[in-house]
């Protein structure tokens, strides 16, 4: 099995909000994951396997495009891609929730 399948399932979620500060003392509430894409680690393995010697690491900057032949609509997208590795899932309640929803597996998980 190589490459990304032709059909993918996407979900748009509400981003966490947290306090942020800069070096001159300003603060505010920001969304730390703004513009990020989270991927199932299996997708990362398939993607890297299809690239052979050009395989990349875990975190990527995926780039894609769409062209609607009938509608004439098209777009290009680029995002920061973060596969949900075991280390990330263990370290972050946000990533545990994301993984649970992404895989749609019914299991008992700690309250987060």
Buried (B, 14 or more C-beta within 10 A) or exposed (E): EEEBEEEEEEEEEEBEEEEEEEEEEEEEEBEEBEEEBBBBBEBBEBBBEEEEEEEEEBEBEEEEEEEEEEEEEEEEEEBBBBBBBEEBBEEBEBBBBBBBEBEEEEEEEEEE
